[in-house]
Amino acid sequence: MSDERREVAEARRDQRGVALVMVLGALAILTVLLTEFQEDASAESAAALADRDALKAEYVARSAVSLSRLIIAAEPTMRAPVTPFLAIAFGGSVPQIPVWEFADQLLGAFNDAEANKSFADVAGIDLTKGKNLGMKGAKFVLNIVDEDSKINVNQASLSLVGQLQVAGELTGLISGPQYDPMFEQRDPDGNFHDRRTICSALVDWADSDEVLFPCDFTGQASSSGGEDSYYQLLRQPYRRKNAPFDSVEELRYVRGFSDDFWATFVDPDPSNPKKRPITVWGSGKVNINTASALTLLGVLCDPNIAQANQPMCEDPAQKMKLLTAINFARQLLVGFPIFGGPSSFLKMVQGQGPFGAMFKSGLGIEPLKLKSESEAKKRLSAESKVFSIYADGVVPGYKRTTTVRIHAVVDFRDAPPPGMGYAGIAMTPTGSGSAAVPAPTTVVGGRPTLGGTGAQGADALNGVLVKNPGGTVVYYRVE
């Protein structure tokens, strides 16, 4: 073989496998591109599905809030048939029935298949014959809390009377000697906060003036200069608000509201808002049938209401007995109201009447000696008007569950009864099976109209300002 041919053969041998290498390289590049494309597509698809489920869960929660408002607004209608029996049982007083405690069961017909079945079994109703009932691919979980079962610290923003009320109730809440160690420790900034300091700080945060609230119920003269500059001396200084609280979380900014104080007196169980003894919403009166024993003690042990040195206010053993007795009674009655009104409750804690005798002799609870029973009656009620609705919209998916929570606070004070339209006009049925329509206020040319002139036109205009029968939403948060 000549040298030339040998060189050509060697060159060809050196080039063998080039095509294979090029093919493998191309496949590798395509694999990387395909994998990246698949990951991007999967991520975009998962994001789209998550957004879809989150939107669906939010609207499920919105529906639950609307249904809850309907249940609460309908409570007087539900109470009406049993009013004569309640009047007999409670000596003439007719307490509110806490229907919100059973909202999950009452609204089961509008929930998922499991809740549908549970509702049908209890009510003995065949839901398959109904229309627009049930919910597919989603469900809601409800927790409704009446804010009138708690001490409303925003009363301090209204007037001097409200400031004295909040100061007294907070003092009664935190006055027990078992809490002394909490007020003898320094905070992370090295400051001490005693009971009077915390009480003053709470009132001063909500009131509109710059004058230090003394928060002193000893009857001794106390100084009342300008509000302290504590907040300006912090590592991250900020100003006192001097306006009502917008949410419970805002209480964390108040002087002395440490983690221990928060876990004891503000939010003992974050998973159960019903255990909160303090709120920033509410009418200012505490519902005796739904409030916790700790909240009731805060009101009863107010120095403006109770006499000094009362065992129920100072003895931890007495407090525990009261707590046990109230919890046992509520479990026994399964949510049914215990007291018809403040008078019967105050008689019991003073050791009067059959319940008072049982309280004193059977449970060993010392009667409470009141300084002002009339003042106590002003602070207590057997009815709630402001509610927190915690509605969770839940959408199950593949290997994940999407949950959206809506917290809405609804005020039913001055709300018209069900059957009133948004314009404050009574609703009248148009016929069998027909939807209700607003009753006409004026007839022009044989046709009903909401317009008109003179007094009728003014009434129609004023009717627009009437509140919603479903209450007024004063706080709304999507989580």
Buried (B, 14 or more C-beta within 10 A) or exposed (E): EEEEEEEEEEEEEEEEEEEEEEEEEEEEEEEEEEEEEEEEEEEEEEEEBBEEBBBBBBEBBBBBBEBBBBBBBBBEEEBEEEEEEBEEBBEEBBBBBBBBBBBBBBBBBBBBEEBBEBBBEEEEEEBEEEEEBBBEEBBBBBBBBBBBBBBBBBBBBBEEEBBBBBBBBBBBBBBBEEBEEBBEEEBEEEEEBEBBBBBBBBBBBBBEEEEBBBBBBEEEEEEEEEBBEBBEEEEEEEEBBBEBBEEBEBBBBBBBBBEBBBEBBBBBEEEEBBBBBBBBBBBBBBBBBBBBBBBBBBBBBBBBBBEEEBBBBBBEEBBEBBBEBBEEEBEEEEBBBBBBBBBBBBBBBBBBEEBBEBBBEEEEBBBBBBBEEEBBBBBBBBBBBBBBBBBBBBBEEEEEEBBBBBBBBBBBEEBBEBEBBBBBBEBEEEEEEEEEEBEBBBEEEEEEBBEBEEEBBEBBEEBEEBBBBBBBBEBEEEE
